[in-house]
């Protein structure tokens, strides 16, 4: 994998996703249906894009762990698997389902809208969806904090460590928190990759290292 491709994958993807999240509606009404109802088209579009982007975001995070073999790096890799699987499933279960049901309810008479709105609320608050949400969010937080610790243990500067730690806030993905967290991820990734590139270039003619400091 070329250095240019790595940089592009680690920066363009999260920054593009940050742009998508800027369109993410915030829950401002008393019920989920009332929040989504006036912006249902944007809601569905954003969650389709998120569904496609989350596995690639997890892959980008995996790339940051290249050459790192300590316990923190291992924990980060395991957490990223849970994030990619559980959080993607949650997006399908809740994000898209809520949008589709809201779009359906918008075409119903007011009395029937109330019934569907109640079903949407109960669905979002069901213990299964809540557990999936906690596991998905928690997995990303664990993955980013563990990645930051692993990077620091391999010699990363504190600024890169801090940025990767702040990227854990992507767990709260509506704006402004989600987009800012992804910008932190991209910036931290650039710093880590620059350090990795400098190490490889400076040691190209030297003895083989077990792991490259970042």
C-alpha positions in Angstrom: 0.0 0.0 0.0 1.5 3.3 -1.1 2.1 6.2 1.3 -0.2 8.4 -0.8 -3.0 5.9 -0.6 -2.6 5.6 3.1 -2.8 9.4 3.6 -5.8 9.6 1.4 -7.6 6.8 3.1 -6.8 8.1 6.6 -7.8 11.7 5.9 -10.3 12.0 2.9 -12.7 9.3 4.3 -13.1 10.8 7.8 -13.3 14.4 6.5 -15.9 13.4 3.9 -17.9 11.6 6.7 -17.6 14.7 8.8 -19.2 16.7 5.9 -22.0 14.1 5.8 -22.6 14.5 9.5 -23.0 18.2 9.2 -26.3 17.3 7.5 -27.4 15.0 10.4 -30.6 16.4 12.0 -30.6 16.9 15.7 -33.3 15.6 18.0 -35.0 18.8 19.1 -38.7 17.9 19.4 -40.4 16.0 22.2 -40.6 12.7 20.3 -38.3 11.0 17.7 -41.1 11.2 15.1 -41.6 14.9 15.5 -37.8 15.5 15.3 -37.4 13.4 12.1 -40.7 14.3 10.4 -39.7 17.6 8.8 -36.2 16.4 7.7 -37.0 12.8 6.9 -35.3 12.9 3.4 -32.1 14.3 4.9 -32.3 11.7 7.7 -32.6 8.8 5.3 -29.8 10.1 3.0 -27.4 10.7 5.9 -28.0 7.2 7.4 -27.6 5.4 4.1 -24.2 7.2 3.7 -23.3 6.4 7.3 -24.1 2.7 6.8 -21.7 2.6 3.8 -19.0 4.6 5.6 -18.7 3.0 9.0 -16.9 -0.2 7.9 -14.4 1.9 6.0 -13.9 4.1 9.0 -13.1 1.0 11.0 -10.6 -0.1 8.3 -8.9 3.3 8.5 -8.6 2.9 12.2 -7.1 -0.5 11.7 -4.5 1.0 9.4 -3.3 3.3 12.2 -2.4 0.3 14.2 0.0 -1.1 11.6 3.2 -2.3 13.3 1.8 -1.9 16.8 1.6 -5.2 18.8 1.2 -4.3 22.5 -1.9 -5.0 24.5 -3.5 -1.6 23.9 -3.2 -2.2 20.1 -4.8 -5.7 20.4 -7.6 -4.2 22.5 -8.2 -1.5 19.9 -8.4 -4.1 17.1 -10.9 -6.2 19.0 -13.0 -3.1 19.8 -12.9 -2.1 16.1 -14.4 -5.4 15.1 -17.3 -4.9 17.5 -17.7 -1.3 16.3 -17.8 -2.3 12.6 -20.3 -5.1 13.2 -22.5 -3.9 16.0 -22.7 -0.2 15.2 -23.3 -0.9 11.5 -26.2 -3.2 12.6 -27.5 -0.5 14.8 -27.5 2.0 12.0 -29.6 -0.4 9.9 -31.9 -1.2 12.8 -32.5 2.2 14.1 -31.3 4.9 11.8 -32.8 3.7 8.5 -35.8 2.1 10.1 -36.7 5.3 11.9 -36.4 7.3 8.6 -38.4 4.8 6.6 -41.2 4.5 9.2 -41.3 8.3 9.6 -41.6 8.7 5.8 -44.5 6.2 5.8 -46.2 7.9 8.7 -46.0 11.3 7.0 -48.5 10.0 4.4 -51.0 8.8 7.0 -54.0 10.7 8.6 -53.2 12.4 11.9 -54.8 9.7 14.0 -52.8 6.9 12.4 -49.6 9.0 12.6 -49.9 9.0 16.3 -49.9 5.2 16.4 -46.9 4.9 14.1 -45.1 7.7 16.1 -45.6 5.7 19.3 -44.2 2.6 17.6 -41.1 4.5 16.4 -40.5 5.8 19.9 -40.9 2.3 21.5 -38.6 0.8 18.8 -35.9 3.3 19.5 -36.2 2.8 23.3 -36.3 -1.0 23.2 -33.6 -2.7 25.3 -32.2 -4.5 22.2 -31.6 -1.3 20.3 -30.2 0.4 23.5 -27.8 -2.5 24.2 -26.6 -2.4 20.5 -26.1 1.4 20.8 -24.1 1.1 24.0 -21.9 -1.6 22.6 -21.4 0.2 19.3 -20.6 3.6 20.9 -18.5 2.0 23.6 -16.5 0.0 21.1 -15.5 3.1 19.2 -14.5 4.9 22.4 -12.4 1.9 23.6 -10.8 1.6 20.2 -9.7 5.2 20.0 -8.5 5.5 23.5 -6.6 2.2 23.2 -5.1 3.4 19.8 -4.0 6.6 21.5 -2.3 4.6 24.3 -0.6 2.2 21.8 0.6 5.1 19.7 2.0 6.9 22.7 3.7 3.7 23.8 5.4 3.5 20.4 6.7 7.0 20.7 3.9 9.2 19.2 3.9 12.8 20.3 1.3 14.0 22.8 -0.5 16.1 20.2 -1.2 13.0 18.1 -2.2 11.1 21.2 -4.6 13.9 22.3 -6.2 14.1 18.8 -6.8 10.4 18.7 -8.3 10.5 22.2 -10.6 13.3 21.1 -11.7 11.2 18.1 -13.5 8.9 20.5 -16.2 11.6 20.8 -17.4 10.5 17.3 -19.6 8.1 19.4 -21.8 11.2 19.7 -22.1 11.6 15.9 -24.6 14.4 15.3 -23.1 17.9 14.8 -21.1 19.6 16.1 -19.4 16.8 18.1 -19.3 14.1 15.5 -17.7 16.2 12.7 -15.2 17.7 15.1 -14.2 14.3 16.3 -13.6 13.1 12.8 -11.4 16.1 12.0 -9.4 15.2 15.1 -9.1 11.6 13.8 -7.8 12.8 10.5 -5.3 15.2 12.0 -4.1 12.6 14.5 -3.7 10.1 11.7 -1.6 12.5 9.7 0.8 13.1 12.6 1.1 9.4 13.2 1.7 8.6 9.5 4.3 11.4 9.2 6.2 10.0 12.1 6.0 6.5 10.7 7.3 7.7 7.3 10.2 9.6 8.8 11.2 6.5 10.8 11.1 4.3 7.7 13.1 6.7 5.7 15.7 7.3 8.4 16.2 3.6 9.0 16.0 2.4 5.4 19.7 1.4 5.5 19.8 0.4 9.2 19.0 -2.8 11.0 15.5 -4.2 10.9 13.3 -3.0 13.7 10.6 -5.1 15.4 8.1 -2.3 15.3 8.3 1.2 14.0 7.8 4.0 16.4 5.0 6.4 15.4 
